[in-house]
Amino acid sequence: MQIRTLLICTLFSSLCVAQTVGVNSPASVRVTVLPERPLIEHRGTIQLLNFDFLLQNTGPKPLHLNRIAVSLWDKNNKLILRRALDENGRPSGLSMISQRDIASGGRIGLFNPFYEFGPELKIEKMSYDFFFNDPEYKTATPLDYQYSVEVSVTAKDFMDKTALFLPLHKRSIIFDGHDFYSHHRRQNLADPAFERLKILSNPVRYAYDFCPVNENGDMYKDSPWKKENWYGYGQPIYATGDGTVVGVANDVPENYFKGKEVVYAHPPGNDIYKASYGNFVVIDHGHGEFSFFAHMKTGSVRVKAGDHVVAGQQLGELGFAGDAFAPHLHYMLIDNADVLKAEGLPSYFRNFRRTLGSGIEDISQGQIDSGDIIEPQDR
């Protein structure tokens, strides 16, 4: 009993110290929300928030990020929920953010760590607080800090206006989608490579990599080191919705395997679009929504710019061109025909089924993501 009392008193004393040592000076940090107005994606009743922060240190000395907190408010400015991520724990939750030190004049990218909320929470207004210390400052508790900055975030419910259908008519696994841990999500716009290209948005924010599979869920037979062994290679790719073709590439050579290494082909003219996406098709659906299909088989594209297409019309075949380490279809819905200027949009597909072991879930319209095994209902 005495030990328990001592622990409680020690914890209480630490909290009191933390409340008094925090200087709470405004941090010399400019916070940018990307995109400026994040979209709320829905998977059933779960609300998903997929956006980023850029933190720019405008002050004369380096800073260390030691805590992030999010608060949700209702329309009457009453607090609904507050969550925090700090350096408590071994390793701490904040360790998922690999770069937390910001040099003077430098910047870091930060993926919103509070990305999922239940249906009971009405997301109307959010505020994020970022807490910082000088790098050499020793914190008394995880609540201790020297500087802070707050930014308000207004999210918007999004439902696409285009009736979209799956781009492959074979059972497929979403090898990588756009969940918090996917590589599409991991596009750090503070990276020098993005800065050099002046890229200020993430077109692959809501992208998918489709890989056809057999009945056991295998993506390839025998060895993966031969493109023809992949069940998806050469499979037809279909338009996801009605629209007009506004972009095409059909002459990018395919990659090949040399042992276990991928030998990447050099596209004609070292075109950055072709180097990234290989052979591709872009469809304008109207309403500011564009479908982008990438890594298609060389010479397989059947459409040209200006063609009107309808949902279910074959566009080409699945291939192994561009920035890909295995044959697959990269698909995404974006808000601009120019992929280097586009921002990703959530997409919801019609009339498909999700395989759940020996069971099947028929979905009239819904979201898909990493790990899902899906196929059209009329397959």
Helices and strands as residue ranges (DSSP letters): H 2-21, E 25-26, E 29-34, E 39-43, E 46-49, E 52-57, E 63-73, E 79-86, G 93-96, E 101-102, E 107-111, E 116-117, E 125-133, E 147-153, E 156-157, E 172-176, H 192-196, E 208-212, G 227-229, E 236-238, E 243-249, E 256-258, E 261-263, G 268-270, H 272-277, E 279-286, E 289-296, E 308-309, E 314-317, E 329-334, E 344-345, E 349-356, E 359-366, E 373-376
